[in-house]
């Protein structure tokens, strides 16, 4: 199998996509484990309902304040 050489930009894009997919998986598990709706998650984090849907679909272009990302990380670790 031939080796593929990725540019630094392609490596960074792949890394962001992997991180978004990981976050989406962990958020989906948290949502199902606690029987929450997207609306409840949005209210807890103080973000829009559409943002929660984008997070769950592993959209790597979602931008949030760092404090919100930390709250989200703490929330899905419990």
URVEN-V462874 format. One record per residue. N is the residue number from 0. RES is the residue in one small letter. PSI is psi in degrees with one decimal (NA if undefined). NEAR is the number of other C-alpha atoms within 10 Angstrom. D_LAST is the distance of its C-alpha to the last C-alpha in Angstrom with 2 decimals. Layout:
# URVEN-V462874
n/res/psi/near/d_last
N/RES/PSI/NEAR/D_LAST
N/RES/PSI/NEAR/D_LAST
This chain:
# URVEN-V462874
n/res/psi/near/d_last
0/x/130.0/3/42.03
1/x/147.9/4/42.66
2/x/138.9/5/40.33
3/x/130.8/6/38.83
4/x/121.2/8/38.74
5/x/146.2/10/36.25
6/x/161.2/9/36.90
7/x/-36.2/9/34.46
8/x/-39.2/9/33.68
9/x/-38.9/11/32.95
10/x/-42.5/12/30.66
11/x/-42.0/12/28.72
12/x/-40.9/13/28.55
13/x/-38.7/14/27.32
14/x/-45.0/13/24.60
15/x/-39.2/16/23.44
16/x/-42.1/16/23.63
17/x/-42.3/14/21.55
18/x/-40.8/15/18.81
19/x/-41.2/21/18.94
20/x/-40.2/18/18.88
21/x/-45.2/14/15.83
22/x/-42.2/21/13.94
23/x/-42.8/21/15.42
24/x/-46.2/16/14.42
25/x/-37.5/15/10.69
26/x/-39.0/21/10.98
27/x/-40.5/17/13.18
28/x/-45.5/13/11.01
29/x/-43.9/17/8.23
30/x/-45.5/17/11.43
31/x/-38.9/10/13.05
32/x/-37.3/9/10.50
33/x/7.0/8/10.32
34/x/52.1/9/13.99
35/x/156.9/12/13.95
36/x/166.1/13/16.93
37/x/-35.5/17/17.45
38/x/-41.0/14/19.04
39/x/-39.9/14/16.09
40/x/-42.9/19/13.88
41/x/-42.0/16/16.97
42/x/-40.5/12/17.48
43/x/-37.4/12/14.04
44/x/-16.6/16/14.59
45/x/33.7/11/18.32
46/x/170.5/14/19.47
47/x/155.8/13/21.96
48/x/-38.1/16/21.49
49/x/-33.6/12/23.36
50/x/-39.5/16/20.97
51/x/-43.1/21/18.05
52/x/-40.1/15/20.54
53/x/-37.6/15/21.55
54/x/-42.6/21/18.06
55/x/-24.2/20/17.69
56/x/8.4/15/21.18
57/x/38.5/20/20.40
58/x/116.2/18/22.90
59/x/1.1/19/23.19
60/x/4.4/11/25.27
61/x/130.1/11/22.63
62/x/130.2/11/22.93
63/x/156.9/10/20.69
64/x/150.0/7/20.86
65/x/-37.2/9/18.95
66/x/-37.2/10/17.19
67/x/-39.9/14/15.87
68/x/-41.8/13/14.72
69/x/-42.4/11/12.83
70/x/-41.6/14/11.17
71/x/-45.2/16/10.40
72/x/-44.3/14/9.03
73/x/-39.4/10/6.74
74/x/-44.9/14/5.80
75/x/-10.6/14/5.48
76/x/-21.1/10/3.79
77/x/NA/6/0.00
